[in-house]
Amino acid sequence: MQFLRRLLRDEKGASLIVVAVAIVVIFGFAVLAIDLSLIQLAKVQLQNAADAAALAGALILFTSNGNQAAAADEAIRVAGLNVAVQDTQRSVVITADDVTFPGSDRITVITHRTPDKGDPVSIYFLKVLNPLLENQGEVQAKATAAVSLVCGTDCLRPFCPPDRWDDADNDSIWDPADEYNDLNFNGLWDPGEPLTEDHDGDGVWDPEEFYDPVLTGYKAPDDIGVQVTLKLRNSNKSPKMCFYYAVRFGPEGSDTIYTGADVYQEWICPECEPFVIRIGDRLHMEPGNMVGPTVQGLECLIGLDPTAEWDPVTGTVINSAHPTSPRIIKVAAFDPTLGVQDCHGVDCVTVAKIMVLFVEEHFGDDVVGRFMKTVAEGVPDPDCPGGFLFTVRLVE
């Protein structure tokens, strides 16, 4: 007893008690730091896995025309390419139950390290502070990705065909309405009333052929995989279905519009035009004979990825040497009802939509391709006609 009293009165004894308490406190903070760091690391890794899986799933959701099973499989696969701490660094394993579709254009993925799922984070020291705790940490992360259509983007090739219309007489030429002298003022053409404009010379009044970028125009998913042959049209000839004009970039009103055969060829291959082209933009036409530059550009383009080919079973490009084949190209289609216009003394056309083609082959300046979808950076628009371009983004 006397020893204890002396110890309490002795400053050295007091210091010993303070040191002992400090050791316990420091140990407690160390415990928290180690285990909480593991939990925080798992949280970051799981969030990265959820983000990547959701983006990959959204990509497949759109390119597969809404196939949720395929999108879920891709999300599960991509999640498994990521690791998160458990007892050690292990692959992130999720199932179809962890993938949901809150809308037709979005996908939600949950990744986890939880006891209920059988993959908790192993913690080591918190149980020392609280014996009621299990040595199992619970962490999960959630990500939602959505698809948005894109209406304006860059890196287009300098080919511009007319969009598809209802070609009533199958002559591949846009026919405006005939004009007539309405003698009885009934607002209708009656047999015998003289035609003042008879475009096809049949002696009968013909209404204007019909065009709508959504109803008649090229569009996804209806035209995905459809093969089309586009032929070069000289700038001094009137528009014709499946014939393309050589065009210049940037659009009307740009500070700079590049001209000439050399830059035209370079923007087929290997360069990428830098201007964002939008619906409603007017593109100047390149005059003259562009056959040589077109052929050289197409040979260069196919040579960048010679083994790539279209797979009709999956509706995708296979055997490419690149993550995205350079033979997948974006081209503008112009409004056939407007035809060739005058842009301050230069012939021009008005962009109606942007299409995507995989260039299968070429015969001279004829481009043979298949319609497809592709991811692109650009101007999102949920009402974008065509639906060939899209972007995926995290929304939650």
Secondary structure, 3 states (H helix, E strand, C coil): CHHHHHHHHCHHHHHHHHHHHHHHHHHHHHHHHHHHHHHHHHHHHHHHHHHHHHHHHHHHHHHCCCCHHHHHHHHHHHHHCCEEECCCEEECCCCHHHEEEEECCEEEEEEEECCCCCCCEECCCHHHHCCCCCCEECEEEEEEEEEEEEEEECCECCEECECCCECCCCCCCCCCCCEECCCCCCCCCCCCCCEEECCCCCCCCCCCCECCCCCCCCCCCCCCCCEEEEEECCCCCCCCCCEEEEECECCCCCCCCECCHHHHHHHHCCCCCCCCECCCCEEEECCCCCHHHHHHHHHHHHHCCCCCEEECCCCEEECCCCCCCCCEEEEEEECCCCCCEEECCEEEEEEEEEEEEEEEEEECCEEEEEECCEECCCEECCCCCCCCEEEEEECC
